[in-house]
Amino acid sequence: MVGKIFTIIAIAEGPGALVSVLGSTQVFFAILYGFILTKISPHIFEEDISRAAITKQLFLSIVMFCGVFLLI
């Protein structure tokens, strides 16, 4: 909820296109958090962190990021 509020404030204060592109970087943070949480507590948070899985996730994230960037 707090994230949505900050997004609305950012769109109101700055250019919406820039806020949209920066907001699409959330997927990279999600991949990083998944990797870190799997290393810290693998019995609670299970994520496939093999090299092939991480490479696939990063590649698809870059494709998604480029798609958002092309919409501007």
N, C-alpha and C positions, 0 to 999 in steps of 0.2 A: 504494500500500500504506500509506503514511504517512497519507494522507487517511482511509482506512478505519479505521485505528487511532484517529485523533483523533475520528472520528465515534462510534466505540464508547465512547471515554472520555467524550465529551460526553453521550451518552445515559445513561451510568451516573451521571454527576454532576448532570445537570440534567433538566428536564422533557423527555420524549421528543417531545412535540408541537412545542415551540419549536425543538428541534434539527432536527426534520423540516422545518419551514417555512424555517428559515435555510439548511438544506442544499439546498433547492429553488432558492435564488438562484444556484446555480452556473451555470445557463444564461446569466444576464446577464453573468457574468464571461467565459464562453466567447465570447459575441458581441463583447465588448470586446477580448479577446485576439486574436480573428480579425481584427478591424478594424485593430488596431495592427500585427500581424504582416504584414498585407497592405500596409500603408503602408511598413513598414521594409524588407521584402524580398519584393516581389511575384513575383520569379522563382522563389522557393522555395515560398511559401505563397500559393496562389491562392484568393481568396474573393470572392464577388460582393458588393461594398460599395456598390452603387447605392442611392439613397435608397429606392426601392421595396422592394428586398431587405431592407435593414436595418429598415424599417418593418414588413414582414411578420414578420421574425424577432422583433422586440420585441413585436408584438401577440400572436403565438403563445406567446411566453414568459410574457407577462402572463396569458394564458388558463390556461396550465399552472400558474403560481404561484397563481392564484385557486382552481384546482381542488384543489391541495394544501392551501390555506388552509381550504377548505370541508370537508375531511376531518377537521379537528380537532374 
